[in-house]
Amino acid sequence: MRWAAATALARLAGLDETPVGPDLLSSAVAELTAAAHSAFDHVTDYFEGDPHGHIERTLHALPPTAEPAAVREAPDACLPRIARDRYGSRTRKAIEQLFAAPQPHPAPRCADLTAAQQQLLDDLAGHQHAWVIRSSADRLRELGLPCSQEALQSFVGVPCTD
């Protein structure tokens, strides 16, 4: 309920003629930021099954008067959470932003990566749309990362399921 109210307030703040007080907007951004750091156990078709993508889109629609640091934290938290990305665009963006350069050779262990990098690879390993991984395989390979779902599962330590 709080997440829905925060989303509605943030969306209203993004409209030109809708005044939303700065304190109320700050509360909405804080709620969305807390949600961005969470795993969503229950999702609906309302946001195409991708709550983190919805949070990102909501916050990107805020007016430029919103406090930049607070608004930046939630999308940063959403970035590696791509498990429900149906179209692959958020996945490609996350790979490019979180792995800006190829990994050293030999590649580091998963535990040596940043928390956001680990989250991204963990979400890729368990991604429900295998084509998203296949469409990113060439870029993953160029970066020196595992480039198949099975290799990702092995790298992050997730048991393979059939």
C-alpha positions as a printed NumPy array, in Angstrom:
array([[  0.   ,   0.   ,   0.   ],
       [  2.807,   2.415,   0.907],
       [  4.668,   1.587,  -2.301],
       [  1.528,   2.251,  -4.352],
       [  0.908,   5.576,  -2.593],
       [  4.541,   6.616,  -3.075],
       [  4.333,   5.704,  -6.759],
       [  1.157,   7.742,  -7.184],
       [  2.701,  10.789,  -5.473],
       [  5.862,  10.557,  -7.542],
       [  3.828,  10.228, -10.734],
       [  1.711,  13.243,  -9.749],
       [  4.872,  15.26 ,  -9.034],
       [  5.997,  14.508, -12.576],
       [  2.968,  16.292, -14.019],
       [  3.51 ,  19.958, -14.839],
       [  0.513,  21.424, -13.068],
       [  0.347,  19.191,  -9.992],
       [  1.994,  20.682,  -6.924],
       [  3.383,  18.116,  -4.512],
       [  5.117,  19.548,  -1.451],
       [  8.841,  18.825,  -1.086],
       [  8.368,  16.969,   2.225],
       [  5.702,  14.734,   0.745],
       [  7.825,  14.125,  -2.348],
       [ 10.846,  13.289,  -0.154],
       [  8.715,  10.757,   1.747],
       [  7.569,   9.192,  -1.531],
       [ 11.15 ,   8.959,  -2.842],
       [ 12.29 ,   7.419,   0.473],
       [  9.537,   4.793,   0.239],
       [ 10.427,   3.971,  -3.363],
       [ 14.104,   3.771,  -2.406],
       [ 13.289,   1.293,   0.37 ],
       [ 11.246,  -0.743,  -2.117],
       [ 14.111,  -0.621,  -4.626],
       [ 16.373,  -2.344,  -2.115],
       [ 13.843,  -5.152,  -1.656],
       [ 13.156,  -8.328,  -3.508],
       [  9.518,  -8.484,  -4.564],
       [  8.009, -11.877,  -3.774],
       [  4.621, -11.085,  -5.281],
       [  4.317,  -9.237,  -8.566],
       [  1.383,  -8.38 , -10.784],
       [  0.905,  -7.643, -14.452],
       [  0.268,  -3.988, -13.55 ],
       [  3.927,  -3.102, -14.035],
       [  4.596,  -5.891, -16.513],
       [  5.872,  -8.039, -13.66 ],
       [  8.952,  -5.827, -13.227],
       [  8.606,  -3.726, -10.058],
       [ 12.202,  -2.487, -10.154],
       [ 11.777,  -1.306, -13.737],
       [  8.582,   0.467, -12.695],
       [ 10.373,   2.237,  -9.829],
       [ 13.107,   3.349, -12.242],
       [ 10.602,   4.721, -14.753],
       [  8.643,   6.483, -11.993],
       [ 11.69 ,   8.249, -10.582],
       [ 13.041,   9.218, -14.   ],
       [  9.736,  11.04 , -14.563],
       [ 10.218,  13.302, -11.525],
       [ 10.739,  17.007, -12.119],
       [ 14.326,  18.289, -12.016],
       [ 13.536,  20.1  ,  -8.748],
       [ 13.546,  16.78 ,  -6.85 ],
       [ 16.665,  16.233,  -4.727],
       [ 19.142,  14.505,  -7.087],
       [ 21.01 ,  12.378,  -4.533],
       [ 17.825,  10.899,  -3.087],
       [ 16.347,  10.298,  -6.529],
       [ 19.562,   8.654,  -7.785],
       [ 19.801,   6.042,  -5.009],
       [ 16.644,   4.111,  -5.927],
       [ 17.445,   3.656,  -9.632],
       [ 20.972,   2.621,  -8.644],
       [ 19.443,  -0.014,  -6.35 ],
       [ 17.073,  -1.121,  -9.137],
       [ 19.804,  -1.359, -11.761],
       [ 21.084,  -4.877, -11.011],
       [ 17.635,  -6.317, -10.257],
       [ 16.719,  -7.506, -13.731],
       [ 15.195, -10.926, -13.003],
       [ 11.819,  -9.832, -14.365],
       [ 13.049,  -7.728, -17.296],
       [ 10.901,  -9.06 , -20.147],
       [ 12.476,  -7.052, -22.946],
       [ 16.198,  -7.14 , -22.149],
       [ 16.692,  -3.372, -22.296],
       [ 17.201,  -3.002, -18.542],
       [ 19.538,  -6.006, -18.59 ],
       [ 21.734,  -4.535, -21.333],
       [ 21.814,  -1.166, -19.55 ],
       [ 22.807,  -2.823, -16.263],
       [ 25.592,  -4.84 , -17.901],
       [ 27.023,  -1.712, -19.54 ],
       [ 26.863,   0.393, -16.381],
       [ 28.029,  -2.209, -13.876],
       [ 30.747,  -3.759, -16.042],
       [ 32.229,  -0.788, -17.854],
       [ 35.452,  -2.633, -18.724],
       [ 36.432,  -6.259, -19.333],
       [ 37.311,  -8.288, -16.278],
       [ 40.979,  -9.038, -15.627],
       [ 42.351, -12.398, -16.662],
       [ 41.923, -14.671, -14.833],
       [ 38.432, -13.445, -14.015],
       [ 37.753, -12.58 , -10.381],
       [ 35.656, -14.832,  -8.19 ],
       [ 32.015, -13.84 ,  -7.855],
       [ 32.637, -12.913,  -4.202],
       [ 35.252, -10.352,  -5.333],
       [ 32.731,  -8.383,  -7.422],
       [ 30.723,  -5.457,  -6.062],
       [ 27.359,  -6.195,  -4.457],
       [ 25.55 ,  -4.679,  -7.466],
       [ 27.594,  -6.785,  -9.903],
       [ 26.869,  -9.921,  -7.864],
       [ 23.143,  -9.075,  -7.79 ],
       [ 23.07 ,  -8.612, -11.561],
       [ 24.834, -11.909, -12.279],
       [ 22.666, -13.701,  -9.712],
       [ 19.523, -12.336, -11.372],
       [ 20.866, -13.352, -14.794],
       [ 21.627, -16.867, -13.503],
       [ 18.008, -17.277, -12.429],
       [ 16.393, -15.201, -15.175],
       [ 13.023, -16.517, -16.294],
       [ 13.533, -15.426, -19.917],
       [ 16.534, -17.349, -21.241],
       [ 16.533, -15.348, -24.475],
       [ 17.582, -12.245, -22.488],
       [ 20.791, -14.039, -21.527],
       [ 21.339, -15.317, -25.064],
       [ 20.869, -11.794, -26.44 ],
       [ 23.51 , -10.513, -23.991],
       [ 25.926, -13.425, -24.435],
       [ 28.306, -11.688, -26.838],
       [ 28.694,  -8.678, -24.544],
       [ 29.163, -10.897, -21.488],
       [ 31.843, -12.861, -23.365],
       [ 33.627,  -9.619, -24.389],
       [ 33.67 ,  -8.598, -20.738],
       [ 35.2  , -11.916, -19.665],
       [ 32.037, -13.01 , -17.85 ],
       [ 30.121, -16.284, -18.039],
       [ 27.868, -16.059, -21.072],
       [ 25.295, -18.835, -20.678],
       [ 22.706, -19.383, -17.986],
       [ 24.41 , -22.602, -16.888],
       [ 27.824, -20.914, -16.681],
       [ 26.305, -18.012, -14.738],
       [ 24.639, -20.428, -12.314],
       [ 27.949, -22.166, -11.735],
       [ 29.783, -18.832, -11.316],
       [ 27.366, -17.442,  -8.727],
       [ 26.884, -20.786,  -6.995],
       [ 23.243, -21.348,  -7.863],
       [ 22.266, -24.993,  -8.336],
       [ 21.135, -25.645, -11.903],
       [ 17.456, -26.489, -12.258],
       [ 15.733, -28.001, -15.245]])
